[in-house]
């Protein structure tokens, strides 16, 4: 069944903010996205890591000690959940979070400058390389932050905060000019 | 009117004329000027009136320490009080007003205070306004507040925006003078990530105005070359206009960037100021040193200025303070002023050096300097005085974490404490007074590894000082603290009257208070106080240094989090549907909850009453998505819940829900909710909306700290599900229309069932048969993205049955009618027994709160427990908070027996009713009590009854 993004009526496509030539950054909502929270059962940290490494068509993101978000843009949330439930039986507890979190992609030369207005995490490449995730807070909202490229990150927040968070993110992006895609 | 623009030189752009207004009068300055330098160049010395005596005051300094030249900058909503003219960058169209004067700066009525100065001594307020005590709040304080105070704040909303940001570096360099530049360049060349911050509008520090020679070129040319190199390096961030105002734990520094204070209106989308939190692996303090005034009669007459400030204005801005200058000093550095000004063609009337027993006793002049009188009886005509009482390293930041600076006899100044390698002081901030020492110290501080690079060659000016604190022969007022009008005599007075400790003397004399926090005067004050107390300066010590180094606007602290951005807004997945249904929302924590759904012309009570009646008659739909939902899994999940809850969950059948009650460790009820078992090792807990995060933390604590051996995993799923309560006699019929391929009845969906189903042709959902309203009811959870769509479908399905949306007001009315406890009763004072839930506490297992719940006082029969209450006069309204007394007791809290927790108008029973806590209440059903509402000053009779007001046999639940 077709899913409705929490930001559907807010994240309008187009060019916003200051006009200084090329936009400083791009913002987009990653939707629909299947997300499962996977938490290792007691004593199964290593087994879980190995099992996660064998999964196909998913991204595995660190989300706390012995905790991971497993994401897929190609599998349905139910398919992902059932697959993980089956493959990780007795290894991990699996919870569907596909609808509970809203994921925003931010990219471009000013992406780091905008994120620095929110997170105390050092986003310098050597400190926070591509593929690394962190749990942080921006604008009083808990954020799961992942670096997906040199100038590209994803931000995932609780669904209920997503509109408020989007307002903050866009207001902080405005000085550089941003494109919503 | 003696200041003027020197014909040539300085770092101003003379081709760019900027028009500005001060006190309504038009002036012209140049790009690169500050407001103070432009006023001086226009011959304006009088820039303000002092705080207490309203004495005419001119600019003293050329930087952040300025105590006198405080102005209201800009107009209207952008008006900012107490800005220092010395750091306000001039821009075209700038407007500023002087402060603390009436009717005008030239003729200030309250200057009459000066004549009464013998009574305005230290401790004046404490001595004078003591009696009668009641006069303080009503008369004295308003009067004092009216007379005192400096600028006035704009009462309009600030139209500009403010931001916050974080920065990280290997080396933070604070100050961009010779020491800071060398530290930054050395570190940057070795590849370190460097941030160079300076409060000034241009980088370069003292090299912007001191005549220096480095590597065969002028100081400012040398500085420009270094700054250009730094600007080209990707690992360097230059932050001019940025004051590092505080040093905090973890080597974190607070910074204020004045992004757009130097323009009339910030460009679109740009903030006025940005509040920085800088995380530095290492930091160096290269903030330089502050020149001290000398303490002598008339040292506040406009035209008396710090010697370094006078050459700063001349060399950097081409602004001469006067045509004929007297120099008064106790150290070698003021000689530079004499030499530099002479080079600009300005006459030096006298150089008076205390080291050669020279002393200026008094400055003559009111609103400007006319002449100076010396101790030897001589007089010199002049129109400005340059003074130097020595140099104080700017130690503030290094003392922000509690360490005290150390007195150094050689340079007669406090130097920074040793704070280890994470934060070191260099250059004159560390008491090194020679340029070569500054350059060398900077290079050493910037060297991370390997050999120290060579130091640029420079010319040194020898530094020597002989401390001299107070010209006691002066007959005119000799000021220690300009901003507070504290004079030298106030300090011995404070000592005589028992306030000789430096911290007491500060409060008693007000020395070192207000916007400049004694940057100029404190050391002089300490020295004079020490002498009066018969102590050494080292023994006297300093007052406490605290952030902020200079004032930081509230706007910067607030950042973008103002108005409706003050805190994030949390919306439920059904928000859009609620809006469609005309909901009025209420903030519940961060959540926006639908409160009631008025039809045209309805007030909240009419709407909520209609919602209750329709739900109890037919069916209603309520958004309950805000309830906390925690997914709990693992082989020990059941055992874990048995410990968390006072009742048992390990025995719960799969597919069933059970009401659970959790206690705090002290035996008081913590939270309640329905928890279901989805599989052998899988539970779903619900919590109250208010306690959702607290319960999650409690679970984390219990697992991590108390029972880490348990195999249990938990995660919040509150946001994953849109949850709806469908309540009322037609709820089953309504749901039947949307569930896929099964019949809802007491076999398939008995009371307290919890099952995974599909609806609307394949959509995953969870169905619970539970009820808060007391009706035959269900809760349906669907993945959040589908919430609005499903709610619409249910409304459509229920249309034929007269379905209504209902909000939390109706929800609350129904739970009070049914005597279900909620926030008002789960208020952190009640036990399970108090709530009538004592039997839920298992006797077969241990659980959090078990031990303490059995203490004598926790099981005392006289405890207040939950009862129902209704007014004896059925037409009366009862309110929460009313206290319950025996019927014939006097209305007084002395006779208190309990209080009303929750009330509602019951549309079913047509009267107000409530829940209350009453001592030994369960034995008192039927008793008439006096309800005493002290807040509203009345009392009335109420009848105690069973808390279940409506449908006492719970027939509707199973209907």
Interface residues (C-beta under 8 A of the other chain):
Chain A: X1 X3 X4 X5 X6 X9 X17 X18 X32 X37 X39 X40 X41 X42 X43 X67 X77 X78 X92 X93 X95 X96 X97 X98 X99 X100 X101 X116 X117 X119 X120 X121 X122 X124 X127 X139 X140 X141 X158 X159 X160 X161 X163 X164 X165 X167 X168 X171 X172 X174 X175
Chain B: X161 X163 X164 X165 X166 X167 X168 X193 X267 X268 X269 X270 X271 X277 X279 X560 X561 X565 X567 X568 X569 X570 X571 X572 X573 X576 X590 X591 X631 X633 X634 X635 X682 X709 X710 X711 X713 X715 X716 X717 X718 X719 X720 X721 X760 X762 X763 X764 X783 X784 X785 X786 X788 X789
